[in-house]
Amino acid sequence: MEGSKTSLITRIEQAIPKMSKGQKAIAAFVLGRYEHAAYITAARIGEEAGVSESTVVRFAMELGFEGYPHFQKALQEELKGRLTSVQRMKVTARMGEKDDILGSVLLSDMEKLKRTYERIDRQSFNQAVDLILAAGKIYILGVRSAAPLASFLGFYFNLIFDNVRLVHTTSVSEMFEQILSVQSGDVVIGISFPRYSKRTIKAMAYARTTGATVIAITDKAENPIAASADVCLLAPSDMASFVDSLVAPLSVINALIATIGYRRQEIVAAKLDKLEHVWDEYDVYDKGDVT
């Protein structure tokens, strides 16, 4: 049952009528303060709900989890898309009471990179590379916290291709105006992580109706961004306070750029050589010769 696509909050709500009095108290606590419950121990939940720790463990198991840690992890994952910025700040404040936040964030990012290396689907990655190389036009969608990732990908893709369009706007209508010409043979790359952008979701769904190939760069296969995608490149994200940790997705994007650059190395080398002359002529980069 841990793999169920039904949200955990919904599962708890649906199970309440069959729960014991103690379990109902736990459910009320979790539903009422889920941003707090997701980051405390089973003993602490029991204390605040007025039940024993063992009752909390049984509560998790009744919902289909092996134990409380699995329940807690599932709740944390679900809350990525639910927590407001203020609630995220409160979570970090609690973390900072006893931990080194700098160390915690760095170690967490290292762990996400390791997890991405171990779990990313190489076949999907190679398929995405082939589709992008064969695309008529390449559209890159990314707004809000995903906008820097989209801009980074767009910057380097513009050094490799002549058919790239970076779509970034604060207006839903403007986004659709920018992707209106999407058609079969094009590739649309949508980048979004919790909290998922409705603009990106709608734009990717529209692109799918045109016959274009849709590639999603996101955190998991069971989300609204992935629903419209032909290929998904998955990398875990996390929240550090109100800030989204996107180190792992950026690394996947780096690998995508490097692989495509390698596959088109002769064209890229010629283009970069020409650009170097332009950059020198217009004094774009500091070359260490300033006196």
Residue pairs with C-beta under 8 A, 6 or more apart in sequence:
1 63
1 64
1 65
2 64
2 65
2 66
2 70
2 74
4 11
4 64
5 222
7 78
8 63
8 74
8 75
8 78
9 31
9 34
9 78
9 82
11 63
11 64
12 27
12 30
12 31
12 63
13 27
13 31
15 27
15 62
15 63
16 24
16 27
19 27
19 59
19 62
22 49
22 51
22 52
22 55
22 59
23 55
23 58
23 59
23 62
25 49
25 50
25 51
26 45
26 46
26 49
26 51
26 55
26 56
26 59
27 59
28 49
29 37
29 45
29 48
29 49
30 37
30 45
30 75
34 75
34 79
34 82
35 79
35 82
35 83
35 87
35 90
35 91
36 90
37 45
37 75
38 72
38 75
38 76
38 79
39 72
39 76
39 91
39 94
39 95
40 48
42 53
42 56
42 57
42 60
42 68
43 53
43 56
45 56
46 52
46 53
46 55
46 56
49 56
56 68
57 67
57 68
59 71
60 67
60 68
60 70
60 71
60 72
61 67
63 71
65 71
65 74
77 220
80 194
80 195
80 219
80 237
80 238
80 239
81 194
81 195
81 196
81 223
82 195
83 91
83 195
83 239
85 242
86 242
88 239
88 241
88 242
89 241
89 242
91 239
91 241
92 101
92 240
92 241
92 242
95 101
95 104
101 240
105 240
105 245
108 238
108 240
108 245
109 245
109 247
109 248
112 235
112 236
112 237
112 238
112 245
112 247
112 248
113 247
113 248
113 251
115 236
115 248
116 234
116 235
116 236
116 248
116 251
116 252
119 234
120 233
120 234
120 235
120 252
121 232
121 233
121 234
124 231
124 232
124 233
125 233
125 252
125 255
125 256
125 259
127 231
128 215
128 231
128 233
128 256
129 256
129 259
129 260
129 263
131 187
131 213
131 215
131 230
131 231
132 138
132 187
132 189
132 215
132 256
132 260
133 260
133 263
133 264
135 163
135 185
135 186
135 187
135 213
136 163
136 183
136 185
136 186
137 163
137 164
137 165
137 181
137 182
137 185
137 186
137 187
138 157
138 161
138 163
138 164
138 165
138 186
138 187
138 189
139 165
139 167
139 178
139 179
139 182
139 186
139 187
139 188
139 189
139 207
139 212
140 150
140 153
140 154
140 157
140 164
140 165
140 166
140 167
140 189
140 191
141 150
141 167
141 168
141 175
141 179
141 188
141 189
141 190
141 191
141 200
141 203
141 204
142 148
142 149
142 150
142 151
142 153
142 168
142 190
142 191
142 192
142 200
143 150
143 168
143 169
143 170
143 175
143 192
143 197
143 199
143 200
144 197
145 193
145 244
145 246
146 191
146 192
146 193
146 197
146 200
146 246
147 168
148 246
149 191
149 217
149 246
149 249
149 250
149 253
150 166
150 167
150 168
150 191
151 166
151 168
152 250
152 253
153 189
153 191
153 253
153 256
153 257
154 164
154 166
156 257
156 261
157 164
157 257
157 260
158 164
159 268
159 271
159 272
159 275
160 257
160 260
160 261
160 264
160 267
160 268
160 271
165 178
167 175
167 178
167 179
167 203
169 175
169 178
172 198
172 199
172 202
175 199
175 202
175 203
176 202
176 203
176 206
179 188
179 203
179 206
179 207
182 188
182 206
182 207
182 210
182 212
183 210
183 211
183 212
184 210
184 211
184 212
185 211
185 212
186 207
186 210
186 212
186 213
187 212
187 213
187 214
187 215
188 203
188 204
188 207
188 212
188 213
188 214
188 215
189 215
189 216
189 217
190 200
190 203
190 204
190 207
190 214
190 215
190 216
190 217
190 218
190 225
190 228
190 229
191 200
191 216
191 217
191 218
191 249
192 200
192 201
192 216
192 218
192 225
193 218
193 219
193 237
193 244
193 246
193 249
194 219
194 237
194 239
194 244
196 218
196 223
196 224
196 225
200 225
201 224
201 225
201 227
201 228
204 214
204 216
204 225
204 228
204 229
205 227
205 228
207 214
207 228
208 214
208 228
208 230
213 230
213 231
214 228
214 229
214 230
214 231
215 229
215 230
215 231
215 232
215 233
216 225
216 226
216 228
216 229
216 231
216 232
216 233
217 232
217 233
217 235
217 249
217 252
217 253
218 225
218 226
218 232
218 233
218 234
219 234
219 235
219 236
219 237
219 249
220 226
220 234
221 232
221 234
226 232
233 252
233 256
235 248
235 249
235 251
235 252
236 248
237 244
237 245
237 246
237 248
237 249
238 244
238 245
239 245
261 268
278 284
279 285
